[in-house]
Structures are given as structure tokens and as C-alpha cells.
């Protein structure tokens, strides 16, 4: 499942690092 999330994030130009998601505009969120 994590690989699917990472692949989807790459398609949306979002960096996924462990449990932290860093958006293109600098927003940061935590994966649940």
C-alpha cells in the first residue's frame, strides 16, 4: 500500500518521506 501512495504522490509532484508528506507548496502532513 505504501508503494501505491508513493507512486500516486510522485504523479502529483509530492515528496513522501517515511510518514511525512511534503507538498509542492511546502505544506506538510502526516500519514495516518
JODA-V618145 format. One record per residue. N is the residue number from 1. RES is the residue in three letters. PSI is psi as a letter, one per 30 degrees, with the letter a starting at -180 (999 if undefined). NEAR is the number of other C-alpha atoms within 12 Angstrom. Layout:
BEGIN
<<N;RES;PSI;NEAR> <N;RES;PSI;NEAR>>
END
This chain:
BEGIN
<<1;UNK;e;7> <2;UNK;e;14> <3;UNK;e;12> <4;UNK;e;11> <5;UNK;e;21> <6;UNK;e;22> <7;UNK;e;15> <8;UNK;e;16> <9;UNK;e;20> <10;UNK;e;18> <11;UNK;f;14> <12;UNK;g;16> <13;UNK;h;16> <14;UNK;k;22> <15;UNK;k;24> <16;UNK;j;27> <17;UNK;j;19> <18;UNK;c;15> <19;UNK;g;15> <20;UNK;k;19> <21;UNK;k;25> <22;UNK;j;22> <23;UNK;l;19> <24;UNK;e;16> <25;UNK;g;12> <26;UNK;f;12> <27;UNK;k;13> <28;UNK;k;16> <29;UNK;l;18> <30;UNK;k;13> <31;UNK;k;14> <32;UNK;999;9>>
END
